[in-house]
Amino acid sequence: MMHSATRRDIVLVVDDSPETLSLLTDALEEAGVTVLVAVEGANALTLVAQITPDV
């Protein structure tokens, strides 16, 4: 069961599969979450250094 976020939580999704990224991004955004996407670990580390995601 999904619930709407009470605030704009930030989630970092890391995956090398465009299909997986799309599915997760769509579901999380529908739940009211701000989604950051990275396709590899190095990109994820760069994002985390700039923005602190909630998950």
C-alpha positions, 0 to 999 in steps of 0.5 A: 500500500502506497501513501502520499508523502506529507512533504517532498521526500527526496529519493535517490534511485540508482540503476543501470536499467532504463526500464527499472529507473522509469518504473521506480521514478513513475511510482515514486513521483505518483506518491509525491516524492522527488526523485533523483536518478543515477545510472551508476555509482559514481553519478550517485556519489556526486549527487549525494555530495550535492544534495542529501536525499532522504533515501 
